[in-house]
Amino acid sequence: MGNLIIEEFVTAQRTIAVIEPTCLEDNSVSLEARFIHVYLMTRSIDWEVDIKEVVDVVGKSERFVLKCLGELEEKGYLRREKRRANGKYGTPIYHILTRQG
């Protein structure tokens, strides 16, 4: 992928992620979408996004979270890959980008 910059520092009780603030500083992206982007960027690299978990963290509806993910995709901070299973579209894979792709 090439443009994913995540470093992890382990403290006594937590892992701290250091991320590039490009999306966070992009005023063309809504605050809610920026929050979701930061939340997703602080997950471990092998973490699988569970929309329900993001809904719980954000405290908004699933529809709202999906709208924000769509905004991040539109602005180039997220890439959605359609996954096929048995000839049908399955659950999409989301790739979180630190810079507009």
Contacts in CASP RR format, 6 or more apart in sequence:
PFRMAT RR
TARGET T0000
AUTHOR 0000-0000-0000
METHOD contacts of the structure
MODEL  1
MGNLIIEEFVTAQRTIAVIEPTCLEDNSVSLEARFIHVYLMTRSIDWEVD
IKEVVDVVGKSERFVLKCLGELEEKGYLRREKRRANGKYGTPIYHILTRQ
G
1 95 0 8 1.000
1 97 0 8 1.000
3 97 0 8 1.000
3 98 0 8 1.000
3 99 0 8 1.000
3 101 0 8 1.000
4 45 0 8 1.000
4 96 0 8 1.000
4 97 0 8 1.000
4 98 0 8 1.000
5 19 0 8 1.000
5 20 0 8 1.000
5 98 0 8 1.000
6 17 0 8 1.000
6 18 0 8 1.000
6 19 0 8 1.000
6 41 0 8 1.000
6 45 0 8 1.000
7 17 0 8 1.000
7 18 0 8 1.000
8 15 0 8 1.000
8 16 0 8 1.000
8 17 0 8 1.000
8 18 0 8 1.000
8 44 0 8 1.000
9 15 0 8 1.000
9 16 0 8 1.000
9 18 0 8 1.000
10 16 0 8 1.000
15 44 0 8 1.000
17 41 0 8 1.000
17 42 0 8 1.000
19 38 0 8 1.000
19 41 0 8 1.000
19 42 0 8 1.000
19 98 0 8 1.000
20 98 0 8 1.000
20 99 0 8 1.000
22 77 0 8 1.000
22 98 0 8 1.000
22 99 0 8 1.000
22 100 0 8 1.000
23 29 0 8 1.000
23 34 0 8 1.000
23 37 0 8 1.000
23 38 0 8 1.000
23 72 0 8 1.000
23 75 0 8 1.000
23 77 0 8 1.000
23 98 0 8 1.000
24 34 0 8 1.000
24 37 0 8 1.000
24 38 0 8 1.000
26 34 0 8 1.000
26 75 0 8 1.000
26 77 0 8 1.000
26 100 0 8 1.000
28 75 0 8 1.000
29 37 0 8 1.000
29 71 0 8 1.000
29 72 0 8 1.000
29 75 0 8 1.000
29 77 0 8 1.000
30 68 0 8 1.000
30 71 0 8 1.000
32 58 0 8 1.000
32 60 0 8 1.000
32 64 0 8 1.000
32 68 0 8 1.000
33 68 0 8 1.000
33 69 0 8 1.000
33 71 0 8 1.000
33 72 0 8 1.000
33 75 0 8 1.000
35 58 0 8 1.000
36 54 0 8 1.000
36 58 0 8 1.000
36 65 0 8 1.000
36 68 0 8 1.000
36 69 0 8 1.000
36 72 0 8 1.000
37 72 0 8 1.000
37 77 0 8 1.000
37 78 0 8 1.000
37 96 0 8 1.000
39 54 0 8 1.000
39 57 0 8 1.000
39 58 0 8 1.000
40 49 0 8 1.000
40 54 0 8 1.000
40 94 0 8 1.000
40 96 0 8 1.000
41 96 0 8 1.000
41 98 0 8 1.000
43 49 0 8 1.000
49 94 0 8 1.000
51 62 0 8 1.000
51 65 0 8 1.000
51 66 0 8 1.000
52 62 0 8 1.000
54 65 0 8 1.000
55 61 0 8 1.000
55 62 0 8 1.000
55 65 0 8 1.000
58 64 0 8 1.000
58 65 0 8 1.000
58 68 0 8 1.000
69 78 0 8 1.000
69 80 0 8 1.000
69 94 0 8 1.000
70 78 0 8 1.000
70 80 0 8 1.000
72 78 0 8 1.000
73 79 0 8 1.000
73 80 0 8 1.000
75 100 0 8 1.000
76 97 0 8 1.000
76 100 0 8 1.000
76 101 0 8 1.000
77 96 0 8 1.000
77 97 0 8 1.000
77 98 0 8 1.000
77 99 0 8 1.000
77 100 0 8 1.000
77 101 0 8 1.000
78 94 0 8 1.000
78 95 0 8 1.000
78 96 0 8 1.000
78 97 0 8 1.000
79 94 0 8 1.000
79 95 0 8 1.000
79 97 0 8 1.000
79 101 0 8 1.000
80 92 0 8 1.000
80 93 0 8 1.000
80 94 0 8 1.000
80 95 0 8 1.000
81 92 0 8 1.000
81 93 0 8 1.000
81 94 0 8 1.000
81 95 0 8 1.000
82 89 0 8 1.000
82 90 0 8 1.000
82 92 0 8 1.000
83 89 0 8 1.000
83 90 0 8 1.000
83 91 0 8 1.000
83 92 0 8 1.000
83 93 0 8 1.000
84 90 0 8 1.000
END
